[in-house]
Amino acid sequence: MSVVQLPISIQLGFMTIFQENNTTLGGYLVTNSWGRPIEFRMSSGVQPNRMHQILYANTLQEYLHADLIGKALLDKSSSAVHLLFTDSLGTLSLRSRVNFPVVAIWDAGDNRGQEFDRVTYKHLSTPGFNQTMVMDPGFAEEEDTVLAILQRLDKAFDLTEPFQRIREAMGEARKMGVANRA
């Protein structure tokens, strides 16, 4: 294990990209190491047409998640992060477009994503529960950095909870007509 130098203050990104009524939406929350919000952004809905489905074929999800929505959300953000968490495997390819680690938080019992390298981190606040961090195999050398950041987080910080906050905030923003979008 190599020594990883981290800044005193760590900022985390949480990105969720999901489908709702045939539309793909994305939300991005930047927090401090205690989970307090620093910045929030959301995308407009994206609806690929039949031509997109044909032309992008099996790369459509990666294109939507990483290139079209994910990268746009990050480009519009004014807050730098040290680690980006996602709950979408399609967003993992975003790592090749940014200069910080990207990991998907995955249920250890979920069989999807078997082709990805895995790093398991046991959260002290939830004994017996393992959160599996799924990484793009091309960036497996970043495991030490990811683990060093995880060690610096507040032990009560549930890393799956911000995704729910993002979805709820997106719902509220759409109700209010707020347009803080990428």
PyMOL commands that set and color helices and strands:
alter all, ss='L'
color gray80, all
select helices_A, chain A and resi 50-76+89-97+137-152+161-176
alter helices_A, ss='H'
color red, helices_A
select strands_A, chain A and resi 11-20+23-32+37-42+83-86+102-107+117-122+130-135
alter strands_A, ss='S'
color yellow, strands_A
deselect
rebuild
show_as cartoon
